[in-house]
C-alpha cells in the first residue's frame, strides 16, 4: 500500500488537483503543529516567569545567595517580556496564515528560530554577570536551550531543528569563551575542549530533534496520502464504496484506467415510489428511501458489489469493476436474492411497504473515468449497461421482481436451476427478441 502511495505521488504533476490538495493539507498540518509549538513556548515561559516571581517573593534570601546579592527580577522580565510579545505576534501571524490557507516563508521560520534560541543566551549573559562564568554555565540558563530544541520537533523540519541546535551550541560556546565579567576576573578561563564537548552535545540534541521531527512529518505525509487515496477512490467509484472494496483498491494500486472488462451490471428500482410520494411528506419520503437503500447497500457490501450511481428511487450497481471478479455473476445473483428477502422483511415492520425490481446482465463494458477536468467519476458504458436497464424495466410487464439475461443464466450453470425461461422477448432498441429468465 505504501508503494502505491509513493507511485501515486511520483506520477502526479504540479497541475494535478490531487497533488495540490495533498500539499495544501500537509502545509495546514505543519501550521497547526507550529501553532501548538508557539502556544507551548508561551505557556512554558509564562509559567517559568510566574514561578520565578513567586519563589523570589517567598525566599528572596536564596536568590541573593545564588546571585551574590545581584539578582534583579526586573532584569528577568526584560528578557521574558519581549519574548512573550514576540511569541504572541508569531501566534497571530500563524493564525492568519491558517485562516488564509497560506504557508509561512521558510526565511521567517529560521528568523524565528534564531530569535527564540537567543533568549537563553541573553539569560546566560545576565547570570554570568551575577554569579560568574563557571557558576552560570552550570546553572539553569544553558539547560533552557533544550526547551527550544525539544519544541523544534513540532516544526517537522530536520534542518530547522538542526539550525536551532547549532545556534544554541555556537552561542553557548562563544559566550563561554569570550565573555568573562570583570568582577570575576580571578576565575580561571574556561577550558576550550571542555566547552566544545558541551556545545557538541547541544548540537547533537538539535540533530536528534530534527530526526524526530522528520519522522513525524513522514507519518503526517503517510496519513494525508492515505486519506487522499481513500477520497480519490470514493470520488472515482461512486457515492458508496464499502471499506472492504476500498482496502482492495488501495492494496492493488488500481488506477482505474479506461479499459474493456467483463462486468455484471445490476439495475434496481423501487416500484411506484414516485406515485407514493404524493401522499407522504418530504421527510417521510427521504427517510423511507434512506432506510431501503441502507438495507440494499449492506447486501451489496457482503457480495463485493459497489453502487456506481444512485438514480432517484433506484441505483446502478457493479460486480467485477473496478476490481476484476471471476465470480461476478454468482455474486450479483446472490445479492439480488438477498435484496428481495431484505425488502420483504422490512415491509413487515413498515406502514409503507415497498416492492423492488432488479435487472441483471453480464458482458463487456467500457470502464473508466468520465467527466470534466475538475470532476471525474468512475462509470461503465456500453450495450451491457443498456440491456440491464431494459431488463429491469421489463419487471413491470411480467409482474416480476428479478429478471436475468441468458448470459447470467449461462454463467450460473447448474446453480440456477430455479430460473424460469420467459421466452424470447422483444426489447426496445434491439432488432431481435432476447431470451429472458425470471428468478423467484
Order of alpha helices (4+ residues) and beta strands (2+ residues): alpha-alpha-alpha-alpha-alpha-alpha-alpha-alpha-alpha-alpha-beta-alpha-alpha-beta-beta-alpha-beta-beta-alpha-beta-alpha-beta-beta
